[in-house]
Amino acid sequence: MRAYVLDCRPLYEATDKMKFTELGLKPELQAAVDTAGYVECTPIQEQVIPVALTGQDITGMAQTGTGKTAAFLVPILQMMEPTGQVQALIVTPTRELAIQVCGEAEKLSRGLKVRPTAIYGGTSIGHQRKEIFGGVDIVVGTPGRLIDFVKSAILRMRYIKWLVLDEADRMLDMGFIDDIDFLCRRAPLSRQTMLFSATLPPLVVKIAQAYMMHSHAVSVSPSTVVAEGVRQSLYKVSEHGKMPLLLDLLRKESPERCLIFTARRESTGEIMRKLREKGFEAARLSSLQEQRHREGIMDMFRRGEIHILVATDVAGRGIDIGGITHVINYDIPMEADDYVHRIGRTARAGAKGHAITFVTPKDSKKLAQIRQLTGMALPFETPGDGARQDPGLAREEAEAEERGAGDSRGRRRGSGRSRGRGSSHSTHAASSSAGHGGGHGGGHGAGHGAAHATPHTGAHPAVHAAVASQQPEGGGTRKRRRRGGRGRRGRNGGPPVKPA
């Protein structure tokens, strides 16, 4: 029986930067690395590559832009012998990231006769199927399309030697837990597994424990959530004051390449149109667009033909473009982790960047979570003269304060009612339980509650338990209580049965 252990040994700490020439790479791969301009290893590469070359499983936590793509591609390419069969499977959460990882694999595999390809949804299956049947060694793809190809026997897993889960926390956020389980269970047990994530929440740790053998843990700058080169700024603004403030900041900052994040897909088009009306070269990127359109926009942004890109969080992990000088959170992210992923698009590979966040009065709780995660204690900054007046800000602050006071009063009233009714309800519940615990209603309610509390997934038991632990406390209670009430009625909808 195979044992699954997460290795918690002390991390390797380097004193001097390791050079790629010290890794003993084969000449063709070293030439490709030199052509790509890689001279010194980044911290994540220095810690991952030597361990990966031994064949050990790896769990890596690193911020975006630290070079982790090359950290897993270089050892795979060093150990791989091209056969035309799929030997390496790299799973990514988004199509954009799959395309970029595949592009990096193509760049590093020149001269090695290794063929990589990208598999993702939103485009025709025919071309991708033809690529695989033509013989490829590395497949980079998104979970949905990969599973479709595995189930239809287009992609065969029997020759897989390396399985990489890139941006694992993002895949879990997007609901791919069952997809990860499917792929991990069908890959050979003799494979080498590498998991990389910007954060390591408990569920990601459970996955490492369930699907990896003696995993070597690697972490880069765990005490610093945000890259050192990022300058963060906060602006308090009303909802209607966001666009004037955005225009004022763009004129003041004159960003060379700017990424603007918004919460809604529909907002990307609205913001883009208003920016174009004011003379800014802007484009949008969202899941509403066709894949070929999105790829074209990404290429234009990468070449510098577009200086401002308005995007949803679908691009938060999918944009790996150097030279992004500014990231503007037009809407504050729903989760604190997403804030880290958003601003990680700038200040990559040791560069400098500016992250600006708009905060409305209703965003106070989200801001508090971001401050707690990042340790940010920055005060709000004052915008320039062009957007200094925000007549709606005071009104929204008053409304937010009133809502907060109303919620507080409601909680106090609710707790008072609970205390007043506690004794009578407990007495009634005890007698009702005694009279009907063994009847149809009690049995049906208990059975339904147990089924409801268990997530509908075929995942590994450890992951299964972790998903269940994240269910809301008391999940299924309402249904169980309602169905139990039905049991107190007579058969065929008759009158209620009186307690004994």
C-alpha positions, 0 to 999 in steps of 0.5 A, spaced: 500 500 500 502 506 498 503 511 503 502 519 502 506 524 506 507 531 506 515 532 507 515 538 512 523 538 513 527 545 513 527 548 506 534 549 503 536 556 503 541 558 498 547 563 500 549 565 493 545 565 486 545 558 482 547 559 475 543 555 470 550 552 468 551 549 474 545 544 473 549 540 469 543 540 463 544 537 457 547 541 451 541 542 447 537 544 453 543 549 456 543 552 449 535 553 449 536 556 456 541 561 454 537 563 448 531 565 453 536 569 457 536 565 463 543 566 467 541 566 474 536 561 477 531 565 481 529 562 488 524 558 486 528 555 481 534 554 485 530 550 490 526 546 485 530 544 480 535 540 483 530 536 487 526 535 481 531 532 478 532 526 483 525 524 481 521 527 488 514 530 488 514 537 490 509 542 493 511 549 491 509 555 494 511 562 490 508 568 488 506 570 481 512 572 477 518 568 480 519 563 475 516 557 477 514 555 470 521 554 468 522 551 475 518 545 473 519 545 465 527 545 466 527 538 470 522 535 465 526 537 459 532 534 462 529 528 464 525 526 458 526 522 452 522 524 446 517 518 444 511 521 441 507 519 447 504 524 452 509 523 458 508 530 461 501 533 463 501 540 466 494 542 468 492 550 469 486 553 471 485 558 465 486 558 457 491 564 457 495 560 462 495 554 458 497 558 452 503 561 455 506 555 459 506 551 452 509 557 449 515 557 454 515 549 453 516 550 446 522 556 447 526 551 452 525 545 448 528 547 441 533 542 439 530 537 443 525 534 438 520 534 444 513 537 442 509 540 446 501 542 445 496 546 449 489 543 450 483 548 452 476 549 451 473 555 447 476 552 440 475 547 436 477 540 438 479 537 431 485 541 431 487 539 438 485 532 437 490 532 430 496 535 434 495 529 439 494 524 434 500 526 430 505 525 436 506 530 442 510 529 448 508 534 453 500 536 454 498 543 457 491 544 458 485 546 462 481 541 466 475 540 462 478 539 456 483 534 458 478 530 461 474 530 455 480 527 451 481 522 456 474 520 456 474 519 449 481 516 449 484 521 445 489 522 451 492 516 454 495 517 461 498 510 461 505 513 459 505 519 464 511 520 467 510 527 470 504 531 472 504 538 474 498 542 477 500 549 476 496 554 480 492 549 484 489 554 489 486 557 483 483 551 480 480 549 487 477 556 487 474 555 480 471 548 483 475 543 479 476 539 485 473 533 482 477 534 475 483 534 479 481 527 482 480 524 476 486 526 472 490 524 479 487 517 479 488 516 472 495 517 472 500 512 473 502 511 480 510 511 478 509 518 476 512 524 479 508 530 481 509 537 482 504 542 485 505 549 485 500 555 488 501 562 490 498 560 497 497 554 501 490 553 504 488 547 507 485 544 501 491 544 497 495 541 503 490 535 503 491 534 495 498 534 496 497 529 502 493 525 498 496 524 491 503 525 492 509 521 495 513 524 500 512 531 497 518 536 498 515 542 501 518 549 497 516 556 499 519 562 497 518 568 501 513 566 505 513 572 510 512 576 504 505 576 501 506 581 496 512 582 492 517 587 494 517 591 488 510 593 488 508 600 491 500 599 493 496 605 494 488 606 496 483 611 494 476 612 498 471 613 492 464 612 491 461 608 486 460 613 481 466 617 482 470 611 480 471 613 473 473 620 474 478 618 479 481 613 474 481 618 468 485 623 473 490 617 475 491 615 468 493 622 466 497 623 472 501 616 472 501 615 464 502 608 465 506 604 460 502 598 460 496 598 465 491 592 467 485 594 470 481 589 474 473 589 475 468 584 478 463 584 472 464 581 465 459 587 463 463 592 466 469 591 462 466 593 456 463 599 459 470 602 462 473 600 455 468 605 451 469 610 456 476 610 456 476 610 448 472 616 448 477 620 452 483 618 448 486 612 451 488 606 447 484 600 451 481 593 450 478 588 454 478 581 456 473 577 459 470 570 458 464 573 454 469 573 448 471 568 443 478 564 444 481 567 438 479 574 440 482 574 447 488 571 444 489 576 439 488 582 444 493 578 449 498 579 443 497 586 442 497 587 449 504 583 449 507 587 443 505 594 446 500 596 441 495 596 447 497 600 453 491 599 457 487 592 458 481 592 462 479 585 465 476 580 470 479 575 474 479 570 469 486 574 467 488 574 474 492 568 473 493 567 466 497 574 464 504 572 464 507 579 461 513 583 463 513 590 463 506 591 466 507 598 470 500 599 473 495 594 476 488 598 478 483 594 482 477 598 479 473 593 483 476 591 490 476 583 489 471 578 493 477 574 496 483 577 499 487 572 495 485 574 489 488 581 491 495 578 491 494 574 485 491 581 481 497 585 483 502 580 482 501 581 475 506 587 476 513 588 479 515 581 476 522 578 476 524 584 480 521 589 477 518 595 480 510 596 479 504 600 482 498 597 485 492 602 486 485 600 489 479 603 489 475 602 496 468 604 496 464 605 503 461 598 502 468 595 501 470 596 508 470 588 510 473 586 504 479 591 505 480 589 512 481 582 510 486 584 505 490 588 510 490 582 515 493 577 509 498 582 506 499 586 513 498 592 509 497 598 514 497 604 508 492 610 509 488 612 504 491 617 499 488 623 496 486 624 489 489 629 484 485 636 483 481 632 477 477 628 481 478 631 488 470 632 488 466 626 490 459 628 492 457 621 492 462 619 497 459 622 503 452 619 502 455 612 501 459 613 507 452 615 511 448 609 508 454 604 509 454 606 517 446 606 517 446 599 514 452 597 519 448 600 525 441 596 522 445 589 522 447 590 529 440 592 532 438 586 528 443 581 531 441 584 538 434 583 537 435 576 534 439 574 540 434 576 545 428 572 541 433 566 541 434 567 549 427 568 550 424 562 547 430 557 548 427 554 554 420 552 551 423 550 544 428 545 548 422 542 552 418 541 546 423 539 542 425 533 547 418 531 547 417 531 540 424 527 539 421 522 544 415 521 540 417 521 533 425 519 533 423 512 531 418 514 526 418 515 519 419 523 519 425 522 524 428 516 520 428 520 513 430 527 516 436 523 519 438 520 513 437 526 508 441 530 513 447 525 512 447 525 505 446 532 504 452 534 509 457 529 504 459 533 498 457 529 492 465 528 489 469 521 488 475 524 491 480 521 495 478 520 502 482 526 505 480 531 500 473 529 501 473 530 508 477 537 507 471 539 502 466 537 508 469 541 513 468 547 509 461 546 508 457 551 512 456 549 520 449 545 520 449 544 513 442 541 511 439 542 518 433 546 515 431 541 510 432 535 515 427 539 520 422 541 514 422 533 512 422 531 519 415 535 520 412 531 514 413 525 518 408 528 523 402 528 518 398 522 517 399 517 511 396 520 504 396 527 507 391 525 513 391 530 519 397 530 523 398 524 528 398 527 535 404 525 539 404 519 544 
